Each structure stands twice: as C-alpha cells, then as structure tokens.
Amino acid sequence: MANTWTYRENIHRADTDLSGFDVEATDGGIGKVDEATSDRDHIIVDTGFWIFGKRRLLPAGVVTRVDYDDEKVYVDMTKDQIKEAPDLDETVDRTSGDWDRDRDRYTTYFEPYIW
C-alpha cells in the first residue's frame, strides 16, 4: 500500500510544477491543478463548476499517472468521491506545523483510495 501523502513510484518528476494541469477522475475531468509544487505532498484542485468553484485538496497518493505531454493528472477517484471530500481549509498554513495536525482529517477520508 502506498503512503497517502507520497507520490507513487515513478509518477511525478520533482522538477515539474503541475499547476494548470487538467485533473482526470476515473469518470472524467474534474478541474485543474491550482497549486502544486515538488516539495508538497498534495495538489489543490480548482473544481470549477463541478462543485460550485470549490477547491479540493488531494493527497499525492491518489495520483495514479501524470501525462506531461497532455498536461493531465489522473487520480484514482470518481468525481463524486472528490465532491464529497473535506473542504479545503484555506486558513491552515500548509507549510507549518499546523498542517501536520490538520492533515489527519484528510487522511481519514482519502486512505480508502490509496493502494
């Protein structure tokens, strides 16, 4: 089983920022990567009209493939599963110790989607 907060082996090149890439759920497009950096353990997805403009945090472990030529990130979740994910807490600094404490609530939701 992969770690919820780590990209699967050979999935993501650390020198490439995924911001702007389309996000493909198992049943179609769900939005664009709004935020991603090589030192992060997650991506932030702008879901656009799918979830009324909400942003969702997806841990690196749900990413199954990155197509660098077509600029697409594939995740092992359906649109509905992403829609039901916890809201992104914009008040938490994800570069601080606060994030270490906060990400437990995300881990509980996403662990079933990691293999």
Disulfide bonds with the S-S distance in Angstrom:
none
